[in-house]
Structure formats: C-alpha cells, structure tokens
Amino acid sequence: MRRAITVRVVGPLQWIVYPALIAIAVTVLLAIPFRLFGLNLPEPVFPVVLAFAWPLIRPSMLAPVVLFGLGLFLDLFWGGTLGLWPLSLLAVYGAILLASNFLAGQATIVLFALYVASTGLAFFLAYMITTLSLGNA
C-alpha cells in the first residue's frame, strides 16, 4: 500500500510577499528611537538582501515590482530623495540577474563576495544620486 506524499508548492506569496513584509517590519523595528549602551540601533537596508537573492533563487516578473515598492517605502519612511532606493535596488537586481548564469554552483565565499560587491554598488549608486541631487558631496 502506497502512502500519500504531500507536495508543498512554494508560490510567490511564500518567496516574495512574506520576505518583503519581513523586510518592512524589521526596517520599522530598527528605526525606533532606542539607545543601547549609548549607541543607536543600526538602520540597514534589508531589501538589498532580497534584491541579491531573488534573481539567484527564482527570477520572476513580480520581484522587480516588489523591489520598486520596497524602495519607495524606504524613501518615504526615511524621508529621502524619491526614487533613490528603487533605482539602487533594481540596479542590484539587474546586475545579479545578468550574472546569475555564471553564479550557478559557485562556492559560498564567492556568493558572499558578490553580495558585498552588490551592496557596495547599491550604496555607491545611492551616494552618487544624493550627491547629484544636493549638489554637494
């Protein structure tokens, strides 16, 4: 007698919407005015992790739309230049999407180095946009 095998289907809700909501929640949580040992909480840009991981895991047409929305949320939440983080996140997504064929089967240290480089790209692009919009470095 055969046992029934349950198949778990992972759809866009599980791998796009839930991580995006978690990134929003953690961003809001770390933005509370709390000082620990005289230091403020860090305010990292968590959607950069999603912009790096989504083209490697499963490229889709929904991911750039959600990244654009996350970037707009960051701009409105932090009061920055509108379009700064959507452009930075989509630049990381596009760069990793172009390089995803070369990254298949690479060691974890190579992926980590590329993640660090892509985060640097996002922050460099954000710095350049801020510099150009303010007219001052």
C-alpha atoms as one frame of an Amber mdcrd trajectory, in Angstrom:
protein
   0.000   0.000   0.000   1.421   3.359  -1.037   1.449   6.283   1.286   0.279
   9.635   0.089   3.108  12.064  -0.451   2.355  15.665   0.333   3.832  18.127
  -2.063   4.395  21.629  -0.814   4.104  24.196  -3.564   6.035  27.374  -2.928
   4.339  30.220  -4.712   5.027  33.929  -4.971   3.330  34.555  -1.651   5.925
  32.476   0.224   9.080  33.598  -1.547   8.267  37.213  -2.496   5.488  38.686
  -0.373   6.403  37.257   3.045  10.112  38.202   2.826   9.137  41.696   1.643
   6.794  42.112   4.607   9.520  40.852   6.956  11.976  43.376   5.486   9.450
  46.176   6.062   8.787  45.029   9.635  12.486  44.807  10.509  13.140  48.223
   8.957  10.381  49.771  11.074  11.528  47.869  14.176  15.124  49.054  13.878
  14.005  52.645  13.319  12.627  53.021  16.840  14.489  55.627  18.892  16.219
  53.225  21.273  19.739  53.648  22.554  21.725  50.666  23.783  24.970  51.441
  25.621  24.801  54.972  24.203  24.515  53.764  20.595  21.536  53.927  18.272
  20.185  50.805  16.612  21.579  50.176  13.122  19.393  51.022  10.165  20.457
  48.568   7.477  18.767  48.376   4.100  17.286  44.866   4.305  15.735  44.859
   0.800  19.274  44.670  -0.646  19.364  41.066   0.575  16.178  40.382  -1.362
  17.497  42.164  -4.449  20.528  39.867  -4.335  18.726  36.613  -3.530  15.639
  36.742  -5.739  17.401  36.593  -9.137  19.538  33.701  -7.890  16.683  31.697
  -6.372  13.990  32.172  -8.986  13.885  35.124 -11.377  10.383  36.431 -11.935
   8.488  39.418 -13.225   6.969  40.143  -9.818  10.257  40.601  -7.945  11.296
  43.913  -9.590   7.828  45.345  -8.944   8.052  44.414  -5.265  11.614  45.776
  -5.069  10.401  49.040  -6.572   7.674  49.196  -3.916  10.159  48.399  -1.153
  12.457  51.133  -2.430   9.623  53.655  -2.441   8.746  52.578   1.093  12.354
  53.217   2.188  12.376  56.637   0.514   9.112  57.675   2.144   9.982  56.134
   5.519  13.406  57.774   5.783  12.382  60.978   4.011  14.997  60.665   1.305
  15.023  61.564  -2.348  12.124  59.841  -4.067  13.476  57.178  -6.420  16.841
  56.751  -4.696  16.358  53.275  -3.244  14.153  51.878  -6.023  16.905  52.657
  -8.530  19.596  51.212  -6.263  17.649  48.020  -5.570  16.747  47.497  -9.213
  20.381  48.068 -10.235  21.464  45.288  -7.855  18.676  43.017  -9.102  19.613
  43.625 -12.724  23.327  43.100 -12.152  22.785  39.820 -10.319  20.226  38.699
 -12.894  22.791  39.226 -15.650  25.449  37.341 -13.687  23.189  34.545 -12.424
  24.269  32.081 -15.128  27.883  32.463 -14.003  26.987  32.118 -10.319  25.274
  28.746 -10.504  27.227  26.229  -8.454  29.717  28.717  -7.024  31.105  28.382
  -3.517  29.504  30.274  -0.666  32.524  32.538  -0.264  32.188  33.647  -3.906
  28.496  34.414  -3.398  29.313  36.332  -0.214  31.972  38.364  -2.022  29.495
  39.154  -4.766  26.879  40.118  -2.164  29.355  42.527  -0.578  30.167  43.969
  -4.012  26.486  44.344  -4.915  25.759  46.047  -1.579  28.656  48.381  -2.298
  27.148  49.069  -5.734  23.783  49.922  -4.177  25.294  52.289  -1.633  27.641
  53.870  -4.199  24.705  54.493  -6.510  22.701  55.948  -3.605  25.657  58.176
  -2.692  26.008  59.398  -6.275  22.278  60.157  -6.583  22.317  62.026  -3.276
  25.413  63.967  -4.299  23.902  64.938  -7.654  20.529  65.893  -6.200  22.026
  68.039  -3.411  24.908  69.410  -5.472  27.315  68.692  -2.613  29.342  65.624
  -1.630
